[in-house]
Amino acid sequence: MKFLLYSHFFAPSIGGVETIVLSLARGLAGLRTANGAAEFELTVATQTPAGDFDDRALPFRVVRQPGLVHLWGLIRAADVIHVAGPSLTPLSLSRLARKPVVIEHHGYQAICLNGMLLHQPDRSICPGHFQAGRYAECLRCNAHETSRPRSCAHLLLMFLRRALTRHVAANLGISQHVLHRLAVPHSSVIYYGIDDPPRNTLPSQEPLSASSKRICFAYVGRLVQEKGIPILLQAAQKLMSEGHEFEVRLIGDGDERPMLEAMIGREHLESFVRITGYLTGAALADALRDVRVVVMPSIWEETAGLAVIEQMMRGRLVIVSDIGGLGEVVGEAGLKCAPGNADTLADRMREVLRSPALIDSFGQKARERALRLFMQERMIEEHARVYRGMIG
């Protein structure tokens, strides 16, 4: 099967979509037919430049920044096209070429101008203004990020994007929550899948009662507004004022870092909170080695939460905002708090500080759930089954 996977963002760009697309492409490239031949003749098309990344090390072809004519040729040559997000150019060309298309929705770009369902004027959750026909509100919201003429252009293109999304062969959501929000036909869910990590990356199994270290809570991800990190700092301040001993480690970087550093100083949290900056590979594994609890206090409707899935697979207790795909992914295998509410987050963290045994019990539940639902092999096979069905 000649297969084209289009992702606007791809390695070496860093993010959840890039991680999953690369993982999916590697997995599909490794599938073999009964006679040992490659089942998928795979090409990845992306607008991300290679930089120092060596595409020759990948087991598939990568075409970077193709022009319109080149992309048209790639689409015409493919049997099936997979688009990571409802990108207009490949969707329009695929429609013209009458090729079967799969859209995998990693965000809300099919129903929201900013793709996040965040109402920018007050940073609240959007109730679905575009789907309800309240287009003036969409323009007012988007004008907070760009000019009024650009907002009008974005709105007009949304009608085309929505129409194309409704006429593809399959829409894949990365959580039931995403599909519920999008309300598009020909839809099904395929959860993210990741590798079972090496044992040396798993958290320490030293009993907490025998450890002299403070319990370490960590946030892992981008330091951006929608992740709700100030809520975590507010909860830490409450616990500090009560006399609890603990550590908060913020692993990541982003636009919010200067504001967070100022908040840490203003609240006198320097001895409790540390920002490591962006880490990867061995440095990330080392920073996480003594982390027992991971906190994701998002204030937007996370579509799935790849960072949470990764930590569940590693057997860590996760505390998450009960919002969007986060609550769905965690299920009963973690602790939840109300989004944007520092008091309820402090309550969950206090429970852990008072009852450290929760760490191991929930950590085991988290790992069992991750092994059952979020294995990479399952994700690849479920995608392959969709593509085979389309050709069949």
C-alpha positions as CSV (number, residue, x, y, z in Angstrom):
1,M,0.0,0.0,0.0
2,K,1.4,3.4,-1.0
3,F,0.8,5.6,2.1
4,L,1.3,9.3,2.6
5,L,1.4,10.7,6.1
6,Y,1.2,14.5,6.2
7,S,2.1,16.3,9.4
8,H,2.7,20.1,9.3
9,F,5.1,19.6,12.3
10,F,7.6,16.8,12.5
11,A,11.0,16.0,14.0
12,P,13.2,17.8,14.9
13,S,10.3,20.0,16.1
14,I,9.3,19.0,19.6
15,G,5.8,18.3,20.8
16,G,3.2,15.6,21.4
17,V,2.0,15.5,17.8
18,E,5.6,15.2,16.5
19,T,6.3,12.4,18.9
20,I,3.2,10.4,18.0
21,V,3.6,10.9,14.2
22,L,7.2,9.7,14.3
23,S,6.3,6.7,16.4
24,L,3.4,5.8,14.1
25,A,5.5,6.2,11.0
26,R,8.3,4.0,12.4
27,G,5.7,1.4,13.4
28,L,3.9,1.3,10.1
29,A,7.3,1.1,8.2
30,G,8.0,-2.1,10.3
31,L,4.8,-4.0,9.4
32,R,5.3,-6.9,7.0
33,T,3.0,-9.0,4.9
34,A,2.9,-12.8,5.0
35,N,5.7,-13.1,2.4
36,G,7.9,-10.6,4.3
37,A,7.4,-7.6,2.1
38,A,6.8,-4.1,3.6
39,E,3.0,-3.7,4.0
40,F,3.2,0.1,3.7
41,E,5.4,2.0,1.2
42,L,5.5,5.1,3.5
43,T,6.3,8.7,2.8
44,V,6.1,11.5,5.4
45,A,5.5,15.0,4.1
46,T,6.0,18.0,6.4
47,Q,6.6,21.7,6.5
48,T,9.3,21.4,9.2
49,P,12.8,21.9,7.9
50,A,15.4,19.2,8.7
51,G,17.9,21.4,10.5
52,D,20.5,19.0,12.0
53,F,18.1,16.0,11.9
54,D,19.3,13.1,9.7
55,D,16.3,11.8,7.7
56,R,18.5,9.0,6.3
57,A,18.4,7.3,9.7
58,L,14.6,6.8,9.3
59,P,13.1,3.6,7.8
60,F,10.9,5.7,5.5
61,R,11.1,8.6,3.1
62,V,10.7,12.2,4.3
63,V,9.7,15.0,2.0
64,R,10.2,18.4,3.7
65,Q,8.5,21.7,2.7
66,P,7.0,20.3,-0.6
67,G,5.6,22.9,-2.9
68,L,2.0,22.7,-4.1
69,V,2.9,20.8,-7.3
70,H,5.2,18.4,-5.4
71,L,2.5,17.7,-2.8
72,W,-0.1,17.2,-5.5
73,G,2.2,14.5,-7.0
74,L,2.7,12.8,-3.6
75,I,-1.1,12.7,-3.1
76,R,-1.8,11.4,-6.6
77,A,0.7,8.6,-6.1
78,A,-0.7,7.5,-2.7
79,D,-3.4,4.9,-2.0
80,V,-4.3,6.4,1.3
81,I,-3.5,9.8,2.9
82,H,-3.3,10.3,6.6
83,V,-3.3,14.0,7.8
84,A,-2.3,14.8,11.3
85,G,-4.9,17.5,12.0
86,P,-7.3,19.1,9.5
87,S,-4.7,20.9,7.4
88,L,-6.4,22.6,4.5
89,T,-3.9,22.2,1.7
90,P,-3.5,18.4,1.8
91,L,-7.2,17.9,2.5
92,S,-8.2,20.1,-0.5
93,L,-5.7,18.4,-2.9
94,S,-6.8,14.9,-1.7
95,R,-10.4,15.9,-2.3
96,L,-9.6,17.0,-5.8
97,A,-7.6,13.7,-6.4
98,R,-10.5,11.7,-5.0
99,K,-8.2,9.9,-2.6
100,P,-9.3,8.3,0.7
101,V,-8.2,10.4,3.6
102,V,-7.9,9.8,7.4
103,I,-7.7,12.8,9.7
104,E,-6.3,12.3,13.1
105,H,-7.5,15.1,15.4
106,H,-4.8,16.0,17.9
107,G,-6.6,19.3,18.7
108,Y,-9.8,21.2,18.0
109,Q,-8.8,23.0,14.8
110,A,-12.0,21.7,13.1
111,I,-14.3,23.6,15.4
112,C,-12.2,26.5,16.8
113,L,-10.2,29.3,15.3
114,N,-7.4,29.0,17.8
115,G,-7.6,25.2,17.9
116,M,-7.8,25.0,21.7
117,L,-11.4,25.9,22.6
118,L,-10.1,28.7,24.8
119,H,-12.1,31.9,24.9
120,Q,-9.2,34.3,24.7
121,P,-10.9,37.4,26.2
122,D,-11.3,35.8,29.6
123,R,-9.2,32.6,29.1
124,S,-12.3,30.5,29.8
125,I,-13.4,27.2,28.2
126,C,-15.2,27.9,25.0
127,P,-18.8,26.5,25.0
128,G,-18.6,25.9,21.3
129,H,-19.3,29.3,19.7
130,F,-18.4,28.2,16.1
131,Q,-20.6,25.1,16.2
132,A,-23.5,27.2,17.6
133,G,-23.2,29.8,14.8
134,R,-22.0,32.6,17.1
135,Y,-19.4,33.7,14.6
136,A,-19.1,37.3,16.0
137,E,-17.9,35.8,19.2
138,C,-15.3,33.8,17.3
139,L,-14.0,36.9,15.6
140,R,-13.9,38.8,19.0
141,C,-12.0,35.9,20.5
142,N,-9.5,35.5,17.7
143,A,-8.9,39.2,17.5
144,H,-7.0,38.9,20.8
145,E,-4.3,37.0,18.9
146,T,-4.3,38.6,15.5
147,S,-5.8,41.4,13.5
148,R,-9.4,41.8,12.6
149,P,-8.9,41.1,8.9
150,R,-6.9,38.0,9.6
151,S,-9.6,36.8,12.0
152,C,-12.2,37.2,9.3
153,A,-10.0,35.2,6.9
154,H,-9.5,32.5,9.5
155,L,-13.3,32.3,10.0
156,L,-14.0,31.9,6.3
157,L,-11.4,29.1,6.1
158,M,-13.0,27.4,9.0
159,F,-16.1,26.7,6.9
160,L,-14.0,25.0,4.3
161,R,-12.1,23.1,6.9
162,R,-15.3,21.9,8.6
163,A,-16.8,20.8,5.2
164,L,-13.7,18.9,4.2
165,T,-13.5,17.2,7.7
166,R,-17.1,16.0,7.3
167,H,-16.3,14.3,3.9
168,V,-13.2,12.3,4.6
169,A,-13.2,8.5,4.9
170,A,-12.3,8.4,8.6
171,N,-11.9,10.9,11.5
172,L,-9.8,9.6,14.3
173,G,-9.9,11.1,17.7
174,I,-7.2,10.6,20.4
175,S,-9.9,10.5,23.1
176,Q,-13.6,10.0,23.4
177,H,-13.7,13.6,24.6
178,V,-12.3,14.9,21.4
179,L,-14.8,13.1,19.3
180,H,-17.6,14.3,21.5
181,R,-16.5,17.9,21.0
182,L,-15.9,17.6,17.3
183,A,-19.1,15.8,16.5
184,V,-17.9,14.6,13.0
185,P,-19.1,11.6,11.0
186,H,-17.0,8.5,10.2
187,S,-15.3,8.8,13.6
188,S,-13.6,6.5,16.0
189,V,-11.0,6.7,18.8
190,I,-7.4,5.5,18.8
191,Y,-5.6,6.3,22.0
192,Y,-2.0,7.3,21.9
193,G,0.5,4.5,22.3
194,I,4.1,4.6,23.7
195,D,6.9,2.2,24.3
196,D,7.3,0.4,27.7
197,P,10.2,2.3,29.1
198,P,13.5,0.7,30.3
199,R,13.5,-0.2,33.9
200,N,16.3,2.3,34.7
201,T,13.9,5.1,33.8
202,L,11.3,4.0,36.3
203,P,10.9,5.9,39.6
204,S,12.8,4.8,42.7
205,Q,11.2,1.9,44.5
206,E,12.7,2.8,47.8
207,P,10.0,2.9,50.5
208,L,9.2,6.4,51.4
209,S,9.3,5.6,55.1
210,A,13.0,4.6,54.8
211,S,13.9,7.7,52.7
212,S,15.2,10.9,54.1
213,K,14.1,12.9,51.0
214,R,11.0,15.0,50.7
215,I,8.3,13.8,48.4
216,C,8.9,15.4,45.0
217,F,6.0,16.6,42.9
218,A,6.8,17.4,39.3
219,Y,5.3,19.1,36.3
220,V,6.6,17.9,32.9
221,G,5.9,19.9,29.8
222,R,5.8,23.4,28.2
223,L,5.6,26.4,30.5
224,V,2.6,28.0,28.8
225,Q,-0.5,29.7,30.1
226,E,-3.0,27.0,29.3
227,K,-1.1,24.4,31.4
228,G,-2.2,26.1,34.6
229,I,1.2,26.0,36.3
230,P,0.4,29.1,38.6
231,I,-2.3,26.9,40.1
232,L,0.4,24.4,41.1
233,L,2.5,27.2,42.7
234,Q,-0.6,28.5,44.6
235,A,-1.2,25.1,45.9
236,A,2.4,24.8,46.9
237,Q,2.2,28.1,48.8
238,K,-0.8,26.8,50.8
239,L,1.0,23.6,51.7
240,M,4.2,25.5,52.6
241,S,2.2,27.8,54.9
242,E,0.8,24.7,56.7
243,G,4.4,23.5,57.4
244,H,4.5,20.6,55.0
245,E,7.9,19.5,53.7
246,F,8.0,18.7,49.9
247,E,9.6,19.7,46.6
248,V,8.0,20.9,43.4
249,R,10.1,20.5,40.2
250,L,9.0,22.2,37.0
251,I,10.6,20.3,34.1
252,G,10.3,22.3,30.9
253,D,10.5,25.7,29.4
254,G,8.3,28.3,27.6
255,D,6.9,31.8,27.5
256,E,5.6,31.7,31.0
257,R,8.9,31.0,32.7
258,P,9.8,34.6,33.6
259,M,6.3,35.1,35.2
260,L,6.7,31.8,37.1
261,E,10.1,32.7,38.3
262,A,8.8,36.0,39.6
263,M,5.9,34.3,41.3
264,I,8.3,31.8,43.0
265,G,10.2,34.8,44.4
266,R,7.2,36.8,45.4
267,E,5.7,33.8,47.3
268,H,9.0,32.9,48.9
269,L,8.9,29.4,47.3
270,E,12.6,29.2,46.4
271,S,13.4,26.4,48.8
272,F,10.4,24.4,47.6
273,V,10.2,25.0,43.8
274,R,12.8,24.6,41.1
275,I,12.6,25.1,37.4
276,T,15.0,22.8,35.5
277,G,14.4,24.1,31.9
278,Y,13.9,21.9,28.9
279,L,15.4,18.4,29.4
280,T,15.6,15.3,27.2
281,G,17.2,11.9,27.1
282,A,19.4,11.0,30.0
283,A,19.1,14.4,31.6
284,L,15.3,14.1,31.7
285,A,15.5,10.6,33.1
286,D,17.9,11.8,35.8
287,A,15.6,14.7,36.8
288,L,12.6,12.3,37.1
289,R,14.4,9.6,39.0
290,D,13.4,10.8,42.5
291,V,10.0,12.1,41.3
292,R,7.1,10.2,42.9
293,V,4.1,12.3,41.8
294,V,3.5,14.1,38.5
295,V,1.0,17.0,38.5
296,M,-0.8,18.3,35.4
297,P,-3.0,21.3,36.4
298,S,-4.2,22.2,33.0
299,I,-6.9,24.9,32.6
300,W,-7.8,24.0,29.0
301,E,-9.5,20.9,27.6
302,E,-6.4,18.7,27.0
303,T,-7.1,16.4,24.1
304,A,-5.3,13.4,25.7
305,G,-2.2,14.4,27.7
306,L,0.8,12.5,26.3
307,A,3.0,13.6,29.2
308,V,0.5,12.0,31.7
309,I,0.4,8.7,29.7
310,E,4.2,8.6,29.7
311,Q,4.3,9.0,33.5
312,M,1.5,6.5,34.0
313,M,3.5,4.0,32.0
314,R,6.4,4.6,34.4
315,G,4.2,3.8,37.3
316,R,4.0,7.2,38.9
317,L,1.0,8.6,40.7
318,V,-0.5,11.4,38.6
319,I,-2.6,14.3,39.8
320,V,-4.5,15.9,37.0
321,S,-7.2,18.5,36.3
322,D,-10.5,16.7,35.7
323,I,-10.9,18.3,32.3
324,G,-11.0,17.3,28.7
325,G,-9.1,14.1,27.8
326,L,-6.9,14.2,30.9
327,G,-9.7,12.8,33.2
328,E,-10.5,10.2,30.6
329,V,-6.9,9.0,30.1
330,V,-6.3,8.7,33.9
331,G,-9.7,7.1,34.7
332,E,-9.6,5.7,38.3
333,A,-5.8,5.2,38.2
334,G,-4.9,8.7,39.6
335,L,-6.1,11.6,41.6
336,K,-8.1,14.5,40.1
337,C,-8.8,18.1,41.0
338,A,-11.1,20.8,39.8
339,P,-9.4,22.8,36.9
340,G,-8.2,26.2,37.9
341,N,-8.8,25.6,41.6
342,A,-5.7,25.7,43.8
343,D,-7.6,24.6,46.9
344,T,-8.6,21.2,45.4
345,L,-5.2,20.7,44.0
346,A,-3.7,21.4,47.4
347,D,-6.2,18.9,48.9
348,R,-4.9,16.1,46.6
349,M,-1.3,17.0,47.3
350,R,-2.0,17.1,51.0
351,E,-3.5,13.6,50.8
352,V,-0.3,12.3,49.4
353,L,1.9,14.0,52.0
354,R,-0.2,12.6,54.8
355,S,-0.6,9.1,53.2
356,P,2.6,8.3,51.2
357,A,1.3,4.8,50.6
358,L,-1.0,6.3,48.0
359,I,2.0,6.8,45.7
360,D,2.7,3.1,45.3
361,S,-0.9,2.0,45.2
362,F,-2.0,4.5,42.5
363,G,1.4,4.1,40.7
364,Q,0.6,0.4,40.2
365,K,-2.9,1.2,39.0
366,A,-1.5,3.8,36.6
367,R,1.0,1.4,35.1
368,E,-1.6,-1.4,34.7
369,R,-4.0,1.0,33.0
370,A,-1.2,2.3,30.7
371,L,-0.1,-1.3,29.7
372,R,-3.7,-2.1,28.9
373,L,-4.7,1.0,26.9
374,F,-1.6,2.9,25.8
375,M,0.9,0.4,24.3
376,Q,2.6,1.5,21.1
377,E,1.9,-1.9,19.3
378,R,-1.8,-1.5,19.9
379,M,-1.9,2.1,18.5
380,I,0.0,1.0,15.3
381,E,-2.2,-2.0,14.7
382,E,-5.4,-0.1,15.2
383,H,-4.2,2.5,12.6
384,A,-3.2,-0.2,10.2
385,R,-6.6,-1.8,10.5
386,V,-8.3,1.5,9.5
387,Y,-6.1,1.9,6.4
388,R,-6.6,-1.7,5.4
389,G,-10.4,-1.3,5.7
390,M,-10.3,1.7,3.4
391,I,-8.5,-0.1,0.7
392,G,-10.6,-3.2,1.1
